[in-house]
Amino acid sequence: MNPQYFHADSGKTPGEIRNYGNFNQSGLLDVNPLKDVKWNEDYHTFGVWWKDSKNIQFHLDGEPGGSVVVGVDKSGKTYTGLDTISATKS
């Protein structure tokens, strides 16, 4: 699973930022029946939780599966003044 955040706005500098995490499904709990099951061998459940205006938590088969921070580029540079989805409630 490759959780990603992408922000594009041609009216801002930089025009786009991207952040991503990486999560290997072998990190699921041993009791999870989908642990180590390949993507093409069964159905999987994916979810996204906007914890707050800056933090996004991804879920895989009912377990946390990586996270990203809004406004932080994959280079590690933090961008300020970007609009976020502040209306989303957790």
Rosetta blueprint (number, residue, H / E / L):
1 M L
2 N L
3 P L
4 Q E
5 Y E
6 F E
7 H E
8 A E
9 D L
10 S L
11 G L
12 K L
13 T L
14 P L
15 G L
16 E E
17 I E
18 R E
19 N E
20 Y E
21 G L
22 N L
23 F L
24 N L
25 Q H
26 S H
27 G H
28 L L
29 L L
30 D L
31 V L
32 N L
33 P L
34 L L
35 K L
36 D L
37 V L
38 K L
39 W L
40 N L
41 E L
42 D L
43 Y L
44 H L
45 T L
46 F E
47 G E
48 V E
49 W E
50 W E
51 K L
52 D L
53 S L
54 K L
55 N E
56 I E
57 Q E
58 F E
59 H E
60 L E
61 D L
62 G L
63 E E
64 P E
65 G E
66 G E
67 S E
68 V E
69 V E
70 V L
71 G L
72 V E
73 D L
74 K L
75 S L
76 G L
77 K L
78 T E
79 Y L
80 T L
81 G L
82 L L
83 D L
84 T L
85 I L
86 S L
87 A L
88 T L
89 K L
90 S L
